[in-house]
Amino acid sequence: MDPSTQQRIEALVSASPVFVFMKGSKLMPQCGFSNNVVQILNSLAVPFETFDVLSDPEIRQGIKEFSDWPTIPQVYVNGEFIGGSDILIELYNSGELRETLAVALA
């Protein structure tokens, strides 16, 4: 990935304590997996920001290299990659996500 794309991704990830790279926006998710993540975060009343990877092919590819994770959406908490839709669902169901976010946002 080129250095300017990496810098843009790093700036986005650090822009908010909870940041999601997704297809669409939190108001209008463009795939079921992105919608799952939005619904989970909304149910926990967590403030979060998003970036629509459909709007920028460099970020769409670059984020996969940045996290070494092949799929979108991708969730970051305090700059740390947490996972995608399936992992978020598991963490939510176990109660671990609520704890992680409470600590991160404290």
Summary of the structure (lengths in Angstrom):
residues: 106
radius of gyration: 12.8
end to end distance: 33.6
largest distance: 37.8
contacts: 318
relative contact order: 0.19
helix: 54%
strand: 18%
